[in-house]
Amino acid sequence: MTVKIYGPTASRAARALWIVHELGIPFEHVAMEMKDLKNADYLKVNPNGKVPALVDGDFKLFESMAINLYLAAKHGKDGFFPASLEDQAICHQWSFWGMTEVEKPLLTILIDMFMTAPDKRKPEAVAEAQKALPKPFGVLNGALQGRDYLLGSKFTVADLNLASICSWAKPIKFDFGPFPNAGTWLDRCLSRPAYKAARSTK
Ligand SMILES: N[C@@H](CCC(=O)N[C@@H](CS)C(=O)NCC(=O)O)C(=O)O
C-alpha cells in the first residue's frame, strides 16, 4: 500500500519525506499549499489543519515525530527501528526531546531571520532563544561522545527525527564550535542520500 504524505517539502513534512526515502517505501506526496490547510477536505485528513499528515490505507496520523516512529516501526529493517523495548524508548526519548527542548528556540530564530519583515523582528525573543540553545546542545554533545549515532554505531529513527529538527540549526548558522560531537553528528545525518532526496522532492 502506498502511503500518502501531506505537506510542502519546505515544512515539517520534510521529516516524513526523509523517512520514506530512507525506508525505500512507495509513497505519494500530496504537496498541499499552506493556504489550503484549513479547507474542509484537508481537515478530514488532519483536523488541526497542519502538516505533515499521513494516510496509510484507512489509517490517518498527524504529528511529524509520531508519523516517523510509526513508519519506522512498520517498515524499518536492520535496526533502523531497534528491536528492544529499551532502545525503542530511547528513540521516543530523543524524538520528544527534540520537539520540547530544541524545536522552539530554533524555529524562533529561523522565523525571525527568514520569514519576518525587518520592522517586525523581535530581537529579545531571538536573544532568549539563542540563550536557550547551548543547554540542549550540550546534552546532545555529551550523549554523542564516543559514538557516531544516538544509539551507538547505527543510524536509527532517533537520529533521523532529531536531525530533522536540528537541521534548522544550519540556516541560522548555529555555532557548533563548543559542541563538536553534535555538529559532526548533524553533518553525518544530513549527508545521507535520503535526506538530500527528500529535500529535492517536488
Ligand atoms: N507538532 C506538529 C507541528 C505541525 C505544524 O505546525 N506544521 C506547520 C508547518 S511546518 C503548519 O502546518 N502550520 C500551519 C498552521 O499552523 O496553520 C508536527 O510536528 O507535526
The ligand as an SDF file (V2000), in Angstrom:
LIG
                    3D

 20 19  0  0  0  0  0  0  0  0999 V2000
    3.9200   19.4880   16.0920 N   0  0  0  0  0  0  0  0  0  0  0  0
    3.4700   19.4440   14.7360 C   0  0  0  0  0  0  0  0  0  0  0  0
    3.5840   20.8420   14.1460 C   0  0  0  0  0  0  0  0  0  0  0  0
    2.9090   20.9440   12.7990 C   0  0  0  0  0  0  0  0  0  0  0  0
    2.9790   22.3640   12.2390 C   0  0  0  0  0  0  0  0  0  0  0  0
    2.8340   23.3650   12.9660 O   0  0  0  0  0  0  0  0  0  0  0  0
    3.1910   22.4540   10.9270 N   0  0  0  0  0  0  0  0  0  0  0  0
    3.2120   23.7440   10.2810 C   0  0  0  0  0  0  0  0  0  0  0  0
    4.0670   23.6950    9.0170 C   0  0  0  0  0  0  0  0  0  0  0  0
    5.7550   23.3050    9.3360 S   0  0  0  0  0  0  0  0  0  0  0  0
    1.8090   24.0860    9.8450 C   0  0  0  0  0  0  0  0  0  0  0  0
    1.1000   23.2360    9.3500 O   0  0  0  0  0  0  0  0  0  0  0  0
    1.4220   25.3460   10.0080 N   0  0  0  0  0  0  0  0  0  0  0  0
    0.1510   25.8090    9.5630 C   0  0  0  0  0  0  0  0  0  0  0  0
   -0.6410   26.4210   10.6690 C   0  0  0  0  0  0  0  0  0  0  0  0
   -0.1820   26.4380   11.8200 O   0  0  0  0  0  0  0  0  0  0  0  0
   -1.7320   26.8840   10.3890 O   0  0  0  0  0  0  0  0  0  0  0  0
    4.3010   18.4190   13.9590 C   0  0  0  0  0  0  0  0  0  0  0  0
    5.4780   18.2530   14.2840 O   0  0  0  0  0  0  0  0  0  0  0  0
    3.7750   17.7740   13.0370 O   0  0  0  0  0  0  0  0  0  0  0  0
  1  2  1  0
  2  3  1  0
  2 18  1  0
  3  4  1  0
  4  5  1  0
  5  6  2  0
  5  7  1  0
  7  8  1  0
  8  9  1  0
  8 11  1  0
  9 10  1  0
 11 12  2  0
 11 13  1  0
 13 14  1  0
 14 15  1  0
 15 16  2  0
 15 17  1  0
 18 19  2  0
 18 20  1  0
M  END
$$$$
